[in-house]
Amino acid sequence: MIYDLLKEVREDQKKQGDELKEQSKCLINVQSDLKYHIKRTDMLEDLHKDNQKKIELSEKRIDLLEEPNKVSKYLIEKWKYWTAAIVLISTIVGLAIKIKGL
């Protein structure tokens, strides 16, 4: 009876050993997959940083290209005020000359 029990225990140990080997293989696969995903994530982060830098450069370039347009809009807007002021002053001076001449 003790011999049979020892035999059963030994068989259970063998089964557990086989299961541990399978688990070990799975863990090795998981570790290699994890390393692969970490590598891909790092590559994607680097790519994202590069894209952010390119976007910033593009935005600066667009701002530089739009600068003359902004300046011309500003001057046109200010020119309207100056023109209105000159017309108003001319009208006042003209009226003043007319009134004095009467």
Summary of the structure (lengths in Angstrom):
residues: 102
radius of gyration: 42.8
end to end distance: 143.4
largest distance: 143.4
contacts: 195
relative contact order: 0.03
helix: 98%
strand: 0%
